[in-house]
Structure formats: C-alpha cells, structure tokens
Amino acid sequence: MRRGTQAGLKMRGMRNLTGTAVAGPLVFWVIVAAAAPAFAAALKADPDVLVFHRTDESLTAAITRDGQPLPAAEMGEVKLWASGHDYDEMFRYEKTDGALKLTPTGFCEVGSYDLVLTTPSGNLNLKVFTPLDEMPETLDRVAASMGISLDELRKRMNLVTPLGEVKVSFSLPEVYYEGQALELEFDVIEGGTHTWKVNDAVVAEGPEAARLFHVFDTPGLAIVEYTASRSGQTVASAKDSTMVARVPAIEWTVPRNVEFTLKAAPGYGKYSWTVNGKPAGQGEALTHTFTDAGPATIECLCEEPASGPMGTFLRIAYDVTVTG
C-alpha cells in the first residue's frame, strides 16, 4: 500500500500489523483478557495473531509446550473476548495434537478479539482480528476483470495526481466501511484556500480547511480530491480513491414462533433496529418473534460512539432464514 507523501501530511487511523495506516476504527471495543500465570511461559502459539479477511477461510495456530506439540486432550475451554463479552459463537474450534483450527460461523462480525485457551499449564492468549476486508469491488479486482493494470485503470478514471507549485499526494486504503471516518491533513498554505471534494461534492473549503474529516455514509466508489488555490490559481492538488463497503451481513437461521434476543455492539449511545425495513425498536437489544417462515432481514444502526470520532456509525445486518 502506498504511503502519503508531503511534509506535514498526517493520516490518522488504526495501524495494521506492518505499521501502514489503514481505515479508522470500525468497532470501538476494549479487549479484555485473563492474565497468564508465570509458569505458562513454556506455552506458545505460532502464529499468535490470526487475521480473517474472509468468512470462508480457516486458520490454524500450532500449539506447543516446551517446543513439543501440546496434546489435544490438554486443550481445554476456548473463549473469545471483547469488552468483557464472550463471542464464542463466531467460530468453530477444532483441536488436534499440536494445533487449534478456527473456522468462522455465520455469526462472525468485524472486530478485534482476545482468544484464551485454557490448559493444565496455564492460559494461552492469541489475538484474533476479523477485518473481513477482501471485497470483490476493490480497484485491483476491477482492473483484473478488465485485463488491465491498476495504474492503467487509475488513468482511465482520471485518478492520476497532477502537481502544482506545491507537490502533495495522499494514499487511501483500498476499502473503507460505511460509517468509518476519513481524516487527512496538509500544511496550511499562506494566503491560499483549501478545497476537499468527495465524488465532486465539496465537503470542506476555506483558508483553514487544510484538514479533512469525512464520514463515509454511502457504499460504492469514493473519489477524494484536494486542491489548494491562491489568487484564483491552483498551486497544489491531489486525488485518490477508495471503495466504501457495507459490513458483510450475518447469515442466521431461526424457527418461526420462537422469541429471540439480539444484542448490538456495545459502546454506542443510540441504537435503531429495523425488521424487514420497518422500525422495530431502540436500545442495545432487540427481542422479536417471526410468525411466518421464509427470508427476513434485521438491521441495527449504532450511532453516537462513546469513544472514537463523533459522527461515525456502525450498521450491522442479518440475513435471516425463518424455518417452519
């Protein structure tokens, strides 16, 4: 991934495992994990960080003790934690001698988690990240489907950055999620006017508008453009694009005439639920009963985050199959 370049350019957001700037936080959770006792130092997981980019992949960590495979019989309870909540239903766990395999279920959600495996020698902690960020609409895939290079696609889409008197550039991650915030900042140009556009619509403008804060609220291709002008002449400009995607829907099956309760992600001040597009309640939890069999949809809009950028939101959708 290319980095932004220009003295004074700041890109705020999460950092991935290589230190490259990526999109801002999607779910604002605090990871809580039980502390491992001192004698558990001989336990090791390789890798100890598992990153799921898709819901159709399985990942395996080698589990050893003193360099030897840990017997499956000694692998005890597995817990997946985030903000004090247990999310075990998100994965299936397969234990074999010296290995723990994780496979996402239909309940897998975007987020960051701590996995705790209990053993007679103590607890073993692993990090689990589920960005689910390999979307088919990324520019790389569009270019591949057209049989051209990514650079050629950018030229055809007029995404090549022209330069003015001041050389500036920025680079966006390939995918943002709906409700995430984009934050970019250049140095203020004396006597100049800064203009930011998203898909040709002005979202920030003025002498002090060197900083952009923008929440993506519509899925699809987003072209972000920056210009700085002085006395009616453009002195700097830059442009890049990203794909704004919806958080993947969770597939779920529930019998009709059975009451159930769904809980939304914690850490928000406002929750709005809909069932089949109709308002169904407020609050962190939804209790509902389907009376008819067939397909249904449930959606929860989480707004007013307790931490992180204000104005961001999280939309979680459920594709439900109601059985008879």
N, C-alpha and C positions, 0 to 999 in steps of 0.2 A: 504494500500500500504506500502510495506516495505521501510525503510529508509536506505541509505548508511551508513556504519559504518567504521571508521578508523580515528584516529587523523589526522587532516589536510585535510580530504576529503571535497571538495567543489562541490556542484551541483548548477549550475546557471540555472535560468529559471523563468517562471511565478510561482505564488503560487495560489493554489486553495483556496476554502473558508475555509478549515481546516488548511491551512498553510503547506500542504505537497507539496514538489517540484514536478512539472509536466513539460511537454514538453515546450520548448522555444516558443516565440511568433510566431504566425502564420500570423496574420494581424496586422500591426503596425498602429493603429488608435488612435487618441486622442479624448476622449469623451468630448463633449460639452453639457452642459445642462443649461436651464434658471434657474436663482436663484429664489427660492420660497420666497414670501413675509413673513414677520414675523408672520402675523396672520394666516398662513397656518399650524401652528404647531399642530392644532387640527386634521388635516388630517393624516390618517395612512393607509398603505398598509401592509397586512400580508399574505404571506411573501413579503418583498420589494426587494428581489432578486430572479429572475426566471432563471433557468438553463435548457436549452433544450439539451438533449442528443440524441434525435432522431427527425426526421421530421414528425413522425406520432403521436406525443403526444401533448396534450393540457394542459396548466397550468392556474390556476385561482388564483388571488390575492383578498383577502377580503378587501374592501374599506370602511373605517369608518370615521366619523367625530364626535369628542367628544364622541367616544365609540359607536355611533349609525350607522347602515348601511347608506351609502350615497345613496340617490335615483338615479336610472339610469338617470332620467331626468336632473339631475345636473352634470352628467358626460359629459364634452364637448369634444373638439378635443383631439385626441391621436397622439403624434408624437414620432418617434423612430429616435434617432440621433447618429451619429458617425462622428467625424472630420468635423462637420459643414454640413454634408449631411443628408438628410431625407430618411430613409429606410422603410417607412410605408408599402410598398408593400410586405414586408417579412412576415407579419402576418395579420390574420383576427382578429378583436376585437369584442367581444360580451359583451355588457353592460347590467347587470341586477342589481336590487336593492342590493347594498352592495357587488358587485362582478364585476371584469373585467377579462374576459377569453381571452387568447391568443392562437391562433392556427396557426402553420407555414403554409405558402403557398409554392408554387413551387419555389419562389424566395428567400427562406431563405438561408443565407450564414453564414459560420463560422465567428464569431467575438464577440465583446463586445459593448454594446449599452446602451444609456440612454433613458428610456421611460418617457415622460412627459404627464401627464393627466391634462387638464385644468378643473377647477371647479369654481363656484362663490366664493368659499372661498380661492382660490389661486391654484397654481400648485402643483401637487403631483408627486414626482420623484421616479422611480423604476429602478433598474439595470436589464438588460437582457443579459445573456450570452448564446451563441449558439456554444458550442464545437462540437456538433454532433459526439461524440466520442464513441458511443456504436456500434462498428463494429463487424460483425459476425465472423471475423477471429482472435479474441483475443485468447490467450492461454487458458483462462478459458473456452471458448466455445469449443475449440478443445478438451480439456480434457473431458468436459461434453459429447460431441458427441462420445467419445471413451469409456465412462463409467468408467474413472479412475480419480484419484485425480490430482490436479495441480502439487503437488510435484512429483508424480509418472511420469507424463508427462515430467517434467524437467529432471528427472533421465534418462528416455529413450532417451531424446535429448542431453544427456551429458551436462546439464546446471548446474550440482552441482559444487559448487566452491571448488577446492582443496586449501589447505593452505600450505604456505612455511614457511620460518623463520619469515616473517613479515605477520601478519594477516590483510588482506584487504578484502573489499567487496564493491559493489555498487549495487543499485537497480534502474531499469529503469521503467518509466511509461509503462503501457500495450500498449499504442498506441501513436505513433508519426505520423505526417502528412508529406507527401512528401514535401521537401523544408525546413523543420524545421532543426534546428541545435541542436546537442547533445554536451554538454560541461561537462566534468568531469576532476577532478584534484586530484592527490595524492601528498604526500610529495616526494621530490626528495630523492632518495636513494643514499647515498655517494658511489661512485665507481661502481654504477650499471647502467644498460641500461634498459630503459623502452620501451615496445612494445605494441602497440594497434592494434587490428585486428577487422575488421567488415566482417563477413562471410568468415573468413580465409584469407582475403586480408589485408596486412599491410597498415595502414593508417597514422601511426605516429611511429617513432622509434628513439632512441638516448638517451644519458645521461641526456639531459634536456627535454625529451619528457614526463614528468610526467603529462602534461596537454593534454587532447584530445579535439579538436574542429572538429566536423564532420557534414556535411550537408547530410541528407538522400535524395538521388535523385532517388531511385528505390523502388516502393511499394513491400511489402512482408515481410517475417520474417527476422529480422536482429539480428544476434548473435554478441554481442560485448564482446571482450576478452582482458584482460590486464595481462601482465606478466612483472616482473622485475627480471633481472638476474645479477649475479656478478661472474666473473671468470668462465663463462660458466655454472653456476648452477642457477636454478630458486630459487629465495628467496621469491617471492610473486606472487600470481596470483588470478584472479577473473574473473567471467563470468556471463553475464545475457543476456536476450533477450527482444526484443520489436517487435511489429507489426507496420510496416510502411504502412500507408493507404493513398489513394488518397482522396482529399477533395470531398465529395459527389457532384455528378453532379446536376445542377439545371434543373428541367423539365420546359419546356416553350412551348407555342403554339403561332404561328404567321401565318397570312394569306399569301399566295403567292402574288407576285407583289405588296407588301406593303413595303415601305422603313422603316427601324427601326434603332435605335442607341442604342448600349450597352456601358455602362461606366464601366471601370475596377476599382478595389480598388485603392484609392489614396495612395500616399506616396512611389512610386517606380520611378526609373529613366529610366526604359526600359520596353516596352510592346510589345509583339509579338502575333498577332491574327492569328488563322487558322480557316477555314471553311471547313468541311469535309476533314480535314487533309492537306489542301492546304494553303500556306501563303495568308493572307487576309489584312495585313496592320500592321502599327506600331502606337504607340500613345495610349493615355489613353482611347480613344473612338473608336468604330467600327460602321460604317454605312454600311448597307448591305440590299439587296433585294433578296429574294428567288423567283425564277421563276417557280420552279417545286414543286408540293406537295409531301409529304412523310416525312420520318425521316431525320434528319440532325444533325450535331454536330458543335458546336462552342467552341473554346478553347482560353483562354488568359493566356499567361505566363508572370508573373510580376516579374521583376528582378531588382537588384541594389536598395535595400530598402534605403530610406532616413534616417531611424533610425533602430536600432537593428543590429543584427550580419550581417556583409557583407557575401555574398555568399549564403544567404538564398533566397528563392523564393516562389512564390505563383502561383499555377496553378488552374484556375477556368474553369470548363467545363459546357457546356449547352447541354442537350439532347432536341433537338427541334423537334416539330411536326409542319410541314408546311401544313396548310389546303388549300383545293382547293376553 
